[in-house]
Amino acid sequence: MCSSAISLASTALSSQLRRSPSLPPILRSALKAQSSIYTGRCFAPRSITCRRIDHRRRSAMASTPIKVSKGNQEVLIFENEEALSVSLAKLTAELSEKYASDRGAFTVVLSGGSLIKSLRKLSESPYVDSVNWAKWHVFWVDERVVPKDHPDCNYKLAYDGFLSKVPIPPGQVYAINDSLSAEGAADDYETCLKHLVNTGVLKLSTTTGFPKFDLMLLGMGPDGHIASLFPGHPLLNEKQRWVTHITNSPKPPPERITFTFPVINASANIALVVTGAGKASVVQKALGSDNNSSDLLPVEMVSLDEGEFTWFTDKDAASKLPNASL
């Protein structure tokens, strides 16, 4: 239909120009040939094909990730971080509805870094109005032992970028006691978790006895660390504590608290957000190998006992994976 309209318009214009007494000779000569449309450098045949672009279909295709499975892990590879954040918000809202309905509470664990930016869609329509925020209980997988207004504080990062924009009851946001030492803050946080188990907010894993959070929203460092569990650090082998402390973090600030692997691996759901080309080599090691080496990165030690583990990556972070091109 579009092609026919252009052809008719061209024919009408040609007839009108032929009748014009002031038509320049060069155009009169061109019009004596087969009717044509001027394209800038040459005359092209008037019969062309015009295809309407469906922008909604293009947008849907861009937001549809490549799905790759490795063991019990699902890897979603998105065209860009924008599409990733849309999907992450959808998953989080769905899990919120499920757990709030099933047991009256939704326990969510946050990390720091760029993850908070990727949660921005939750503070926008439709989720800001549709999510039952009153059922949310928010925790941190790790925290720097600094004042809450310090730029290195994970609480401040989450508050500024997410928590201040959604109506979660303040009493259900569990920040650390930053007036204590790192060891004291870890002990205090573990005591808080055990109290919430007693009140029914937190459930325990029936297989391991560690707290079972509904959803952990985690990031990963360029060295493969998660939480404050760093490559080669003795805390990787902690098997008893729920929350422990570190005073010699290889990444400043040095004093932190962190969940241990038994708690992380007891989760019902983990969404691990990894973006950017700077993390492509670590993603390749974690997902492109058999994970049987003795020098596992912390991210490779995440192995859920009975939960669902989903990677949210963009094409840059997944660029070194085989068969992962969009």
TORLUM-697609 format. One line per field, with one value per residue (C-alpha): residue number from 1; y, x, z. Coordinates in Angstrom, 2 decimals, always signed. Each point is the difference from the previous one (the first is absolute). Example, Ala and Ser with C-alpha at 12.3 -4.5 7.8 and 13.67 -1.06 7.14 Angstrom:
REM TORLUM-697609
n	(1 | 2) $
py	(-4.50 | +3.44) $
px	(+12.30 | +1.37) $
pz	(+7.80 | -0.66) $
END
This chain:
REM TORLUM-697609
n	(1 | 2 | 3 | 4 | 5 | 6 | 7 | 8 | 9 | 10 | 11 | 12 | 13 | 14 | 15 | 16 | 17 | 18 | 19 | 20 | 21 | 22 | 23 | 24 | 25 | 26 | 27 | 28 | 29 | 30 | 31 | 32 | 33 | 34 | 35 | 36 | 37 | 38 | 39 | 40 | 41 | 42 | 43 | 44 | 45 | 46 | 47 | 48 | 49 | 50 | 51 | 52 | 53 | 54 | 55 | 56 | 57 | 58 | 59 | 60 | 61 | 62 | 63 | 64 | 65 | 66 | 67 | 68 | 69 | 70 | 71 | 72 | 73 | 74 | 75 | 76 | 77 | 78 | 79 | 80 | 81 | 82 | 83 | 84 | 85 | 86 | 87 | 88 | 89 | 90 | 91 | 92 | 93 | 94 | 95 | 96 | 97 | 98 | 99 | 100 | 101 | 102 | 103 | 104 | 105 | 106 | 107 | 108 | 109 | 110 | 111 | 112 | 113 | 114 | 115 | 116 | 117 | 118 | 119 | 120 | 121 | 122 | 123 | 124 | 125 | 126 | 127 | 128 | 129 | 130 | 131 | 132 | 133 | 134 | 135 | 136 | 137 | 138 | 139 | 140 | 141 | 142 | 143 | 144 | 145 | 146 | 147 | 148 | 149 | 150 | 151 | 152 | 153 | 154 | 155 | 156 | 157 | 158 | 159 | 160 | 161 | 162 | 163 | 164 | 165 | 166 | 167 | 168 | 169 | 170 | 171 | 172 | 173 | 174 | 175 | 176 | 177 | 178 | 179 | 180 | 181 | 182 | 183 | 184 | 185 | 186 | 187 | 188 | 189 | 190 | 191 | 192 | 193 | 194 | 195 | 196 | 197 | 198 | 199 | 200 | 201 | 202 | 203 | 204 | 205 | 206 | 207 | 208 | 209 | 210 | 211 | 212 | 213 | 214 | 215 | 216 | 217 | 218 | 219 | 220 | 221 | 222 | 223 | 224 | 225 | 226 | 227 | 228 | 229 | 230 | 231 | 232 | 233 | 234 | 235 | 236 | 237 | 238 | 239 | 240 | 241 | 242 | 243 | 244 | 245 | 246 | 247 | 248 | 249 | 250 | 251 | 252 | 253 | 254 | 255 | 256 | 257 | 258 | 259 | 260 | 261 | 262 | 263 | 264 | 265 | 266 | 267 | 268 | 269 | 270 | 271 | 272 | 273 | 274 | 275 | 276 | 277 | 278 | 279 | 280 | 281 | 282 | 283 | 284 | 285 | 286 | 287 | 288 | 289 | 290 | 291 | 292 | 293 | 294 | 295 | 296 | 297 | 298 | 299 | 300 | 301 | 302 | 303 | 304 | 305 | 306 | 307 | 308 | 309 | 310 | 311 | 312 | 313 | 314 | 315 | 316 | 317 | 318 | 319 | 320 | 321 | 322 | 323 | 324 | 325 | 326) $
py	(+0.00 | +2.35 | -0.90 | +0.68 | +3.40 | +1.04 | -1.19 | +1.96 | +3.12 | -0.32 | -0.40 | +3.04 | +2.10 | -1.10 | +1.02 | +3.36 | +0.69 | -0.95 | +2.67 | +2.67 | +2.44 | +0.92 | -3.55 | -0.06 | -2.01 | -2.48 | -0.95 | -0.06 | -2.54 | -2.14 | -0.02 | -1.16 | -3.24 | -2.49 | +1.75 | +0.10 | +1.41 | +2.13 | -1.46 | +2.57 | -1.23 | -1.84 | -0.74 | -3.29 | -1.97 | +1.20 | -3.44 | -0.31 | -1.99 | +1.82 | -2.12 | +1.31 | -0.48 | -1.47 | +1.76 | -1.97 | -3.27 | +1.30 | +1.06 | -3.39 | -1.77 | +2.20 | -0.84 | -3.75 | -1.60 | -2.92 | -2.83 | -2.35 | -2.69 | -1.35 | -2.64 | +1.44 | +3.58 | +1.98 | +2.74 | +2.84 | +2.16 | +3.33 | +2.46 | +2.74 | +0.93 | +1.72 | -3.23 | -1.84 | +2.39 | -0.42 | -3.79 | +0.19 | +2.18 | -2.42 | -3.00 | +1.83 | +1.16 | -3.51 | -1.53 | +2.76 | -0.84 | -3.73 | +0.13 | +2.81 | -2.05 | -3.35 | +0.98 | +3.69 | +1.18 | +0.45 | -0.09 | +1.75 | +0.23 | +2.80 | +0.52 | +3.19 | +1.18 | +0.42 | -2.39 | +2.85 | +1.86 | -3.11 | +0.02 | +3.41 | -1.39 | -1.19 | +3.62 | +0.86 | -0.80 | -2.54 | -1.59 | +2.95 | -0.13 | -3.71 | -1.68 | -0.70 | +1.85 | -0.42 | -3.68 | +0.66 | -0.63 | +1.25 | -1.23 | +0.37 | -2.87 | +2.10 | +3.43 | +2.26 | +0.99 | +3.73 | +2.63 | -0.16 | +3.32 | -1.13 | -0.29 | -3.59 | -1.12 | -2.53 | +1.15 | +3.57 | -1.19 | -2.05 | +2.74 | +2.73 | -2.11 | -2.19 | -0.19 | +3.70 | -0.36 | -2.88 | -0.25 | -2.83 | +0.44 | +1.34 | -2.60 | -2.72 | +1.28 | -1.66 | +2.05 | -0.89 | +1.74 | +2.11 | +1.12 | -3.46 | -1.58 | -2.25 | -3.09 | +1.54 | +1.10 | -3.53 | -1.57 | +2.53 | -0.61 | -3.76 | +0.48 | +2.12 | -2.76 | -2.62 | +2.24 | +0.29 | -3.79 | -0.20 | +2.48 | -1.82 | +2.69 | -2.19 | -3.69 | -2.58 | -2.43 | -3.43 | -1.60 | +2.19 | +1.93 | +3.33 | +2.94 | -0.25 | +3.42 | +0.31 | +1.98 | +1.11 | +2.77 | -0.19 | +1.56 | -1.28 | +1.76 | -0.08 | -2.47 | -2.39 | +0.90 | +0.10 | +1.54 | +0.65 | -3.47 | +0.55 | -2.42 | -1.94 | +1.40 | -2.39 | +1.12 | -2.02 | -3.08 | +1.22 | -2.68 | +0.83 | +3.72 | +1.71 | +3.40 | +0.59 | +2.91 | +0.96 | +2.57 | -0.39 | +0.31 | +0.21 | +2.65 | +3.08 | +0.68 | -2.90 | -0.63 | -1.69 | -2.57 | -2.66 | -2.91 | -3.33 | -2.52 | -2.33 | +2.88 | +1.09 | -3.56 | -0.55 | +2.70 | -0.76 | +2.27 | +1.84 | +2.58 | +0.80 | +3.19 | +0.28 | +2.68 | +1.52 | -1.24 | +0.33 | -3.13 | -2.09 | -2.09 | -0.92 | -0.89 | -2.18 | -1.81 | -0.46 | -1.16 | -1.13 | -2.66 | -3.15 | +1.60 | -2.99 | +1.94 | +0.49 | +3.79 | +0.79 | +3.61 | +0.92 | +0.40 | -3.60 | -1.15 | +1.10 | -3.24 | +0.11 | -2.95 | +0.08 | +3.47 | +1.73 | +1.83 | +2.40 | +2.10 | +3.35 | +1.10 | +2.37 | -0.89 | +1.72 | -2.08 | -3.16 | +0.89 | -2.75 | -2.78 | -2.32 | +0.30 | +3.02 | +2.65 | +1.86) $
px	(+0.00 | +2.83 | +1.82 | -3.14 | -0.53 | +3.56 | -0.34 | -3.25 | +1.49 | +3.04 | -2.14 | -2.11 | +3.07 | +1.60 | -3.08 | -0.17 | +3.68 | -0.23 | -2.67 | +2.09 | +1.54 | +2.81 | +1.25 | +3.83 | +1.33 | +1.86 | -3.20 | -2.04 | +2.47 | -0.17 | -3.79 | -0.08 | +1.54 | -1.92 | -1.78 | +2.36 | +0.62 | +3.02 | +2.05 | +2.76 | +2.73 | -1.85 | -3.51 | -1.38 | -2.97 | -3.27 | -1.02 | +1.45 | -0.88 | -0.91 | -0.23 | -1.63 | +2.20 | -1.83 | +1.75 | -1.96 | +1.24 | +3.58 | -0.27 | -1.37 | +2.82 | +2.59 | -1.41 | -0.13 | +3.14 | +2.02 | -0.47 | +2.84 | -0.02 | +2.91 | -0.85 | -2.72 | +0.86 | -1.85 | +1.88 | -1.96 | +1.96 | -1.60 | +0.75 | +0.65 | -0.38 | -3.33 | -1.61 | +1.65 | -1.47 | -3.50 | +0.21 | +1.53 | -2.87 | -2.53 | +1.57 | +0.29 | -3.63 | -1.21 | +1.94 | -1.24 | -3.58 | +0.60 | +1.68 | -2.16 | -3.06 | +1.37 | +1.39 | -0.62 | +3.62 | +2.58 | +3.64 | +2.37 | +3.78 | +1.87 | +3.64 | +1.79 | +1.63 | -1.84 | -2.79 | -1.98 | -0.18 | -1.45 | -2.87 | -1.24 | -2.99 | -1.55 | -0.39 | -1.86 | -3.46 | -1.56 | +2.00 | +0.23 | -3.79 | -0.69 | +2.64 | -1.05 | +2.92 | -1.40 | +1.00 | +3.64 | +2.84 | +3.35 | +3.47 | +3.57 | +2.21 | +2.96 | +0.66 | +2.95 | +0.43 | -0.26 | -2.59 | -3.29 | +0.68 | +3.43 | +0.35 | +1.31 | -3.09 | -2.18 | -3.02 | +0.46 | +0.39 | -3.20 | -1.91 | +0.94 | -0.58 | -2.95 | -1.32 | -0.87 | -2.23 | -2.20 | -2.22 | +1.67 | -0.63 | +3.24 | -0.15 | +0.30 | +3.28 | +2.80 | +3.20 | +3.01 | +0.88 | +2.89 | +0.95 | +1.46 | +3.26 | -0.07 | -0.14 | -2.69 | -2.07 | +0.14 | -1.08 | -2.80 | -1.26 | -0.03 | -1.95 | -2.51 | -0.45 | -0.59 | -2.63 | -1.79 | +0.05 | -1.71 | -2.67 | -0.66 | +1.29 | +2.95 | -0.22 | +2.73 | +1.11 | -1.34 | +3.13 | +2.77 | -1.56 | +1.30 | -2.35 | -1.80 | -0.51 | -2.65 | +2.18 | +3.62 | +0.78 | +3.76 | +2.77 | +3.46 | +3.36 | +2.48 | +2.09 | -2.95 | -0.80 | -3.56 | -1.14 | +3.30 | +1.30 | +3.21 | +2.18 | +2.42 | -1.34 | -0.46 | -3.64 | -0.83 | +0.23 | -2.24 | -2.63 | -1.60 | -0.72 | -2.95 | +1.71 | +3.70 | +2.42 | +3.11 | +2.60 | +2.45 | -2.16 | +2.16 | -2.43 | -0.43 | -1.45 | +1.68 | -2.60 | -3.21 | -2.61 | -1.21 | -2.37 | +1.79 | -0.34 | -2.33 | -2.49 | +0.40 | -0.39 | -3.14 | -1.89 | -3.27 | +0.98 | +3.13 | +0.12 | +3.64 | +0.39 | +3.23 | +0.50 | +2.85 | +2.92 | +2.31 | -1.56 | -0.04 | +3.08 | -1.43 | -3.36 | +1.87 | +1.84 | -3.13 | -2.29 | +2.30 | +1.91 | -0.88 | +0.67 | +2.09 | +3.19 | +1.32 | +0.22 | -3.69 | -1.02 | -2.54 | -2.74 | +0.66 | -0.66 | -3.62 | -1.97 | -3.57 | -1.18 | -3.53 | -0.55 | +0.10 | +3.16 | -0.30 | +2.75 | -1.11 | +2.74 | +0.32 | +1.66 | +3.25 | +0.44 | -0.86 | +2.11 | +2.57 | -2.55 | -0.44 | -3.32 | -1.05 | -0.30 | -3.28) $
pz	(+0.00 | +0.84 | -3.25 | -2.09 | +1.60 | -0.80 | -3.61 | -0.49 | +1.51 | -2.25 | -3.15 | +0.87 | +0.69 | -3.28 | -2.02 | +1.73 | -0.60 | -3.69 | -0.48 | +1.68 | -2.52 | +2.40 | +0.56 | -0.16 | -2.98 | +2.17 | +1.86 | -3.22 | -1.44 | +3.09 | +0.00 | -3.61 | +1.22 | +2.13 | +2.88 | +2.94 | +3.47 | +0.72 | +2.86 | +0.29 | -2.36 | -2.72 | -1.20 | +1.21 | -1.38 | +1.47 | +1.21 | +3.52 | +3.09 | +3.20 | +3.19 | +3.15 | +3.10 | +2.96 | +2.88 | +2.60 | -1.48 | -0.12 | +3.66 | +1.01 | -1.82 | +1.72 | +3.43 | -0.63 | +1.45 | -1.19 | +2.49 | +0.86 | +2.66 | +1.96 | +2.56 | +2.22 | -1.03 | -2.64 | -1.85 | -1.60 | -2.45 | -0.88 | -2.77 | +2.57 | +3.66 | -0.64 | -1.20 | +2.90 | +2.58 | -1.46 | +0.33 | +3.47 | +1.23 | -1.46 | +1.74 | +3.33 | -0.13 | -0.82 | +2.89 | +2.32 | -0.85 | +0.44 | +3.40 | +1.40 | -0.90 | +1.14 | +3.39 | +0.60 | -0.39 | -2.74 | +1.14 | -2.41 | +0.25 | -1.78 | -0.85 | -0.95 | -3.20 | -3.30 | +1.03 | +1.58 | -3.30 | -1.62 | +2.52 | -1.16 | -1.94 | +3.27 | +1.09 | -3.20 | -1.34 | +0.14 | +2.84 | +2.37 | +0.33 | -0.44 | +2.19 | +3.59 | +1.56 | +3.52 | -0.16 | -0.91 | +2.46 | -1.32 | +1.00 | -1.26 | -1.09 | +1.12 | +1.39 | +0.59 | +3.64 | -0.59 | +1.01 | -1.91 | -1.71 | -1.23 | -3.81 | +0.39 | +1.93 | -1.83 | +1.99 | -1.23 | -3.59 | +0.23 | +1.81 | -2.46 | -3.10 | +0.97 | +3.57 | +0.27 | -3.07 | +1.18 | +3.12 | +1.90 | +3.75 | +1.56 | +2.77 | -2.65 | -1.41 | +1.96 | -0.13 | +2.13 | +3.25 | -1.25 | +3.49 | +0.71 | -1.10 | -3.05 | +2.24 | +2.19 | -3.00 | -1.48 | +3.30 | +0.35 | -3.54 | +0.50 | +3.23 | -1.92 | -2.59 | +2.68 | +1.61 | -3.34 | -0.30 | +3.39 | -1.08 | -3.29 | -2.35 | -1.03 | -0.77 | +0.49 | -2.67 | +0.85 | -1.43 | +1.49 | +2.88 | -1.33 | -0.67 | -3.31 | -1.57 | -2.70 | -2.39 | -0.03 | -2.49 | -0.41 | -2.03 | -0.81 | +0.11 | -2.91 | +2.02 | +0.38 | +3.61 | +1.31 | +3.27 | +1.83 | -0.83 | -1.95 | -2.00 | +2.19 | +3.28 | +2.98 | +0.39 | -3.11 | +2.21 | +2.85 | +0.58 | +3.37 | +0.25 | -1.67 | -0.01 | +0.45 | -0.19 | -1.88 | +1.04 | -2.89 | -3.08 | -3.15 | -1.20 | +2.22 | +2.46 | +1.84 | +2.75 | -1.09 | +0.93 | -2.41 | -0.33 | -0.29 | -2.80 | +1.96 | +0.27 | -3.63 | -1.23 | +2.08 | -1.94 | -1.75 | -2.92 | -1.06 | -2.78 | -0.80 | -2.02 | -2.01 | -2.65 | -1.96 | -2.07 | +2.99 | +1.50 | -3.19 | +0.92 | +3.40 | -1.57 | -2.49 | +2.80 | +2.10 | -2.80 | -2.76 | +1.95 | +1.91 | +3.43 | +1.07 | +0.59 | +3.50 | -0.38 | -0.13 | +0.09 | +2.68 | -2.61 | -1.08 | +3.56 | -0.10 | -0.17 | +1.22 | +2.05 | -1.38 | -1.48 | -3.38 | -1.07 | -2.93 | -1.58 | -1.45 | -2.40 | -2.90 | -3.30 | +1.00 | +3.16 | -1.96 | -3.02 | +0.61 | +0.41 | -2.99 | -1.86 | +2.02 | -2.72 | -0.37) $
END
